[in-house]
Structures are given as C-alpha cells and as structure tokens.
Amino acid sequence: MPPNVLIVTTHDTGRFIQPYGVTTVQTPTLNRLAAEGARFNAYTTAPQCSPSRASLTTGRYPHCNGTMGLTHRDFRWDLNPGERTIPQILRTAGYRSGHWGVEHAARDPRRIGNDVTDETREVDAIVAGVSRFIDADPTRPFVVQVGFGETHRVGGHGFGGQPYDKKGITVPPYLVDAPDTRADLADFQGCVNRADDYIGRLVAILEERNLLDQTLVLYVGDHGIAFPRAKCTLYDPGIEISLIARLPGSPLSGGVAPRGMASTMDVVPTLIELTGAQAPPNLHGTSLLPMAAGTSPGYDEIFIEKTYHSYYDPMRGIRTNRWKYIRNFETGLGVEIPSDIAGSGAYRDVAGRLQPSHHVEVELYDLQADPTEQTNLANRPETRAIQTELGAKVIDWMRATNDPLLDGPVQSPFYRDTMSQISG
C-alpha cells in the first residue's frame, strides 16, 4: 500500500521555528520531524493566505489556478473550475481524504473535494475527528490535511495573549528592536509554541496506531510572518516558508537539509511520485525527492507574485540565489500593512520608517550584500545588465503562463459582481 499522507499547515508562521534557526521558541515536534526527515529552503508563490494555499493544493501559480486574492467574505476569489486539488489527484490512486480546520484556498471548502470537510478550529475536535477518520477504513490509504488557525493574529491584533520569552526574543533585522515590538514578538513566540504542541498531538495519533513510519508527514507554512515588511510583500520575509517532510525509507529521511531553493508548488508533484497518482497537466512544480536525495540542486530561480490582498496591489518578481527583482504594476503604498498588522506593537514602532514609502516601477536587491532588501539598486549603471536580464525573465514567465495582468488591470470578483448587478 502506498504511504498515508498527513499535511499540516499553519497561518503566517514563515520560518519562525527552531529547525530554521529561531532559538527563542520551543518546537520539539517540528525539531523531530526535521531531524528525522528533510528540511527545505522553500518559498511560496505569493505572500498572502489564499493564493499561497491554492498553489499548495494545485501545484500551480495563483494567476493560473484562479485564486489571486482572498476567498472569504466579499473578496470572493476562487479556484478556476478545471483546477484539480490534492484530494482529487490522490483519489486516482485510491486515497480517501479529509480536511479539518482552516482551508482557505477556495470560496467553498467543499470545492477542494475531500470526502470529509470539517471547518472546526478547536484542537480537541480536530484531533477527535482525525482519529475517527483514520480508524474508519484501515484498508485504504488516507490523505489528511489539517489547517491550524495559529499563528494568525486574533482579536486586538495579538496572537492569543500567552507570551513566551523564557529563552529571549528573536527580533528580525527588518523590525525595530523596541519594547512594543518585543512584546508583540513574545506573544507570537507563545503562539508558535502552541502550534507545535497541536502538531505533536496529530503525530501522536499516528504513533498510537503504529502508522507514523508508514505516513508521509508534511509541515508547510503558507507565507511569511504577520509583521511589517513580511506578510503581503515579495521581500524574503514575506515569501520564505517552512517545508519539512518525513517518510522513513525514502529520501525524505535522515535529517537532510538541501540548500537549493524549493517551492510550495513542489508538494503536489512529490505526492504524485510517492503515490503513483495520475498527474494533471500543466503542473508548475517538481518533485522534492531528487533534491532530498542529492541528485538535483533545486531551482536557480523562482517566480513570485501578488495581485490582491486588502486591495489591488499587482506585482510580479523573480528570486535567484543572489538577486531579487520586483516589477510593480500600480502606484501605491510601498509596503502593504494588512488590517491584522496595523494595530500591532511592531507596526507602531516601525510606522513612518518603512521603505520604500511608495511603489516605484522596479525594485532590485542584492541578497548577498543586502539580505534585508533595504537598498534598491534599480536603474544604476552597474546593475543595468542584471536588471534587464531579470526583467526579461519575468515578462517571459508571464507570457508563458498566460498571466492575465498582461491584458490589463485584473478585475476582482467583487467588481465583476457589481457590474453584473448594474448591467442586469
């Protein structure tokens, strides 16, 4: 029988966990998965919740799968009708499927195609539901997906009010090291610890049934952390994600940590290779197994995008091992501050200092000399050649993937529905 699959996602966690070098949180479950599995240098396609999750479940860019913005409330974005998702793909190999918690890739979570869909966010109910599902039919392999609400901001723009600072506070270099920021980060660290505890409860379900070593366990972050100049930006803190996979007897074992770049879109091709499922056409990712086995160096370049989050903010970009190129397609604020971040202590400390203050046409950063992407090198004589090269690659990619942005401003579902009401 092919391996069972457990995929766990958390909200807005980025790489703020111990396996990626953050020493001031406690993530023993993720430490174990990384030590016994594979930890990847992974990036999302988009720094927002719904588009990134849509890429995870389809293996395709947001502007191709249709989810170019948030799916909930009146944002109304959704997967295109023909898009196939992880449960639909694995069904071709005989898998039964269930999803608990936050889904957020489609307007209606049932569109994803799971046999069981439960939107509860209460951890005890999630654990009970997953347990019942696994026990219901031991003769067929399962794919279980769980989306925890942690580490998204809640309530008054904090993370749940259980701060943790016993091991100190990790202040990312793009934030201001000040009291309000430190208090905000302490709250975030406590939430990261809780998320790890919840993931541990899912791993325990597998261990209690002697299924852990027959199950591919994947932990995937959606995008960067919910702090200024991270979430909702194409800077590295917005697109860096955790991607940890454990499956004994496969290349996803032994604590390997390939240095090459990987993508959230690589999850679907990896599942197809491991399960023998039928691959849909036009996947944009590649299997992680060759990189984990040391036979592939990973990507030389990855393409990234943003179209909508709080508002229309279209940009496309490319990241190489040395350079970041961002092409902005509209004027506006240089750094979007989503509503959940706007009331935070970290934003109070950095307000008025964020750069760039407004969008310029092109941003170009030398990631080796300037890892926090503070100095825009665009339009300088010494960088003209690399700017031209990367700009051409972005346009070629947009053309090859039929990016609707090339045809003009992208209309939101809200706008289309409004015009339909007016004209109807």
N, C-alpha and C positions, 0 to 999 in steps of 0.2 A: 504494500500500500504506500502511496506517496506520502510525504510528510504532512502532518497537520500544520496549520498556519495561525499564529496569533500576531496581529498587528495592533500596536498601541500608539496612539498619538496624544500629544499634549498641546495646549494652546500657548503660543507666544513664549516658548522656552528657549529657542535658539540653541546655543551650545553652553548654556549656563548650568552645567553639571560637572561632576568630578571627572568623568572619563575624558573630558575636553579641557582639563586643567584648572577648573574652578575649585579651589581647595576650601572655600568657606561655606560650602553646602555639604549635606550628608546624603549621598545617593548610593547606598550599598547595593541595591538591586541592579541599577544600571552599571555600577562598577563590575559586578559579577558577569552580567551579560557581555560587557566589553572584554573582560579578561578571558572569558571562555568562548567568545565569538569573534566578530570583526567590527571594527570601528572605522567609519569612513569620513573622509574630508568632503562633506556633502553640502550642496547648495540647493535651495528651492528655485523654482522658476519665477516666483512672484512673491513679494513681501507682505501679502495680505491673506487672510484666513481662507476664504472660499476658493480663490484661484489656485492657491498652493495645494489645497486638498483635492481639488479637481484634477490637478496634474498627477498627484499621487495615485488616484484611483483609475485614471485613464492612461497614464504614461505619455501624455501629450500636453503641449503648451496651452495656456488658458485661451489665447486668441484663436486656437484651433478647436478646443473642446467646447467653447461657448461661455464658460464661467469666467468672465473678465472683471467681475466685481462681486460684491457680497450677495448672498442668496436670500437672506432673511428680510423680514419686514417689507418695506416698499422699495428696497434695492432691486429685488426680483430677478437677479441673474440666474441662469440655469444651464445645465449641460445641453448641448445640441441633441436632437432626437436620436441620431445614429451612434452616439458615443457608447462604448462598452466599458464596463467597470470591473473592478477586481472580482466581486462575486459572480458576475455574469461570465467573465472569462474562465474562472476556475470551475464553474458549473460544467464546462465542456470536458473536464477531467473527473467528473463525478463528485465534486465537493458540495457539501451543504454549507450554508453561510448564515451568519448572524452579526448584527451590529448593535452595540449598546453605547449610549452617551451621545456626545456631540458628533454629528456627521458633517454638515455644513458645506458639502460640495455641490448640492443640488437644491432646488427650490423645495421639493418634497423629498424627504429622506427615502421614501419608498421607491423613488426613481432609481436608486442605486442598485436595487434588485436583490436584496438579501431575502432569505427565507424568513428570517425573524428580524424585526426592527424595533428597538426599544429606546426611546429618547430620554429615559431617566438619567439624571446626573448624580443620583445618590449612590455612593460607592457600595454600600451593603446590597442594594437592589441590583447593581451591576454584577457584583460577584455571584449573587444567588442566580441571576438569570443566565450568566455564562456557564455556571456549574450545571444547571439543568439542561442547557442546550448540549453541552459536551456529552452528558450521560445519556441523552435521548436515543442516540443511534451510534454505537461503537463500531459498526460495520463499515461506515463511510468516513472518509477524511473530512475534516472541517476547516473552514476559514472563519475565524472570529476576529472582528475588529471592535476596538474599544477606543472611544474618544473622550478623554477626561477634560472637564472644564478648566482645571488647573493647567497652566499658570496664568490664565487671563485675569485682568483686573476686574474687580467687582465693586459694587456699592459705591462708596465715596472715593473711587479711583485707587483703592489699595488692593491687596492680594489676600484678604481674609483675616487680617488682624492677629496673626500668630508669628510675630517676627522672630528671626533666629540670627544671632550674632556671636555665638559662643566661640566660633573659630575666626572671628573677624568679619570684615565686609570687603567684598571684591567690588571696586569701583571701576567700571570700564573706562578706558582712557578718553573716550569721546564725551563723557559726562563731567560735571563739575563735582569735585570732592568737597562737599559741603554738608552741613547737618541734615537738611531736608532730604537730600539725595541719599545719604546714608540710611536714614530711617526708612525711606522708600525701598531701598535695596534689602534692608533687613527683613522687611515684610515679604519681599519677593523670595528671598532665600528660604524663609519658612514655608512658602508655598511650593517651592521646588522640592523641599524635603517631603512634603505631604504627597506630591505627585509620585515620587519614588516609592513611598510606602504603599500607595494604591497599586502601582505596577507590581510590587512584590506580592500583593495578595492574588493577582492574576497568575503569576508564576507559581505560587503555592498551589493553586487549583491543579495545574499540570503535574507538579511533583507528587501531590497526594494520589494521583491516578496513574503514576509511573508513565506519564506521557511527555515529560519535559524533553527528553532526548529524542523523541520522535516528532517533535514540533519545531518548526521554524518560528522563532520569536523575533519579531522586528519592533524596534522602537524608532519612531520617526517624528521629529518636530515638524511643525508646519512652516514656520518662518522665524524671524528674529524676535528678540525680547521687546516687551511693551514699554520702551523708554525712548526719549527723544533721539532722533537720528539713527534709529534702528528700525523697528516695525514701520512699514509703509514707505521705506526708502530702498533704493537699489545699492546703497552702500553695504559693505560686507556685513555689518551688524544686523542688517535687515534681511539678508539672503542666506546667511550661514545657518545650517541646521544640524541637529544631531541625527545620525543614522547608524544604528547599531543592530547587528543581525547575529543570531546564534543558532547554529544547526550542527550538532556533532556529526562527524563523518563526512562533512562537506568542507569546501574552502572557507565557509563561514564559521570558523572554529580556531582555537589556539591563540586568541588574543592578537590577531593580525591587525595592523592599522596602516593600510596603504596611504601613501602621501598624495597620490593623484586626485584630481577633482572628480567627484561623483555628483549625480543629480537625483532629486526626488523622483524623477520620471524613470529611474532605473529599477524601481521596485517591481513594476509590472513585468518587464522582461525577465527579471530574476525569478519571479514566481512561475512564469511560463516554463523556463528552463528546468526548474526543480520539479514541477508537477506534470509536465507533458501536456498542459492545456493548449488549446488552439489559439494562436496569436492573431489578434485583429490586425488589419492593415494600418500602415502609417503610424506605427509607434515611433516616438522620438527618443526614447531612452535605450540603453543597452544593459545586458545582464551584469550584475556586480560580481559574479563568480570568477571570471578571468582576472579581475583586479585583485580580488581577495587571494587568488591562487598565485599571484605574482607574474602572470603571463600577459597582463595588459597594464599600461602605465596610467590609465584613466584619460580624462579629457584634457586636451590642450587649451580648450576654450569652452565656456558655457554662455548661453544666451539667457537674458533675463528681461522681465517686462513688468509694467504696471499700466493699467488703463483707468480703472475706477476703484476708489475705496470710499472715503467720505464724500468725495466729489471727483469730477473728471480731471485726471492728472496723468495724461498719457506720456509714457517714456519707454524707450527700449534701450538695451545695453548688452555689452559683452564683457566677460571677465576672463583674463588669461592668468597665467601664473605670475605675471609681472604687472599687467595693466588693467585698469577699469575704464571703460568708455561708456558714457551715458548720453543719449540723444533725447532731449526734451522737445515735445511737440506742441506745448502750450505754455504761455506765460503763467505765472502764479507764484505762490509761496515756495521758497527753495526747499523747505523741509515740511512735509505734512505732519501735523500733530493731531492724531485721532482723538476723538472725544474722551476715550478712556484714559489717555495720557495727559490731556490738557489740564486736569485738576491735580496732577501728581506733584509731589515734592520735588522730584527730579526735574520736572519742567519749570517749576518756579525758580529753581536755581540756575537753569540754563537759558531762560527766556531772555530775549534780546541779544544773545550771543551766538545763536545758531547761524551757521554758514553752510551753503550760500543763503543770503536773505531772500533771493528771488531766483526763479529759473533763468538760466542762460541757455543758449541753444545747445551747447556741447560742454560736457564735463569730461576731463581726462585726468586720471590719477596714477601715479607710480606707486604701486602697492608695496614695493620693496623699500623705497625711501620714505614713503608716507603712508603707512598702513592704516591710519585713521582717516585718510582721504580728506585732508583739510586744504590742500593746495591744488587748485585747478590749473593744470598745465596746458589746457586747450589754447590753440591759436598762438603758440610760441614757436619761433623758428626752429628751435632744437627738437621739438616734438611733432613738427608738421607731418613727417613721414608716417609715424606710427598712428597719428590721428586719422590720416587719410586711409591707411590700411584697415584700421578697426571700424571706421565709419562705413567703408565699403562692405565689410563683412556683415555688419548689422543690416544694411539695406538688402544684401543678397539673401540673408536669412529670412527677412520679412517677405521678400518676393517668393522664395522657395516654399514658405509655409502659408502663403496667401493671407498675410496679415491684413485685416480689414482697415487698419489705420492708414494704409497706403491709398485707400479710396476716399479718404476724407475723415472728418471727425466721427468718432464712433458714437452712435446714439444709444442711450441707456434704455432698458426695458420700461422704465417709468416714463421717459419721453415718448416712446413709441405708443404706450398705452394711452397717454394723454392725447396725443394727436389722433389716435383711433377714435377716442370719445368725441373729440371736437368735430372730426370729419364725419362721424357716424350719426 
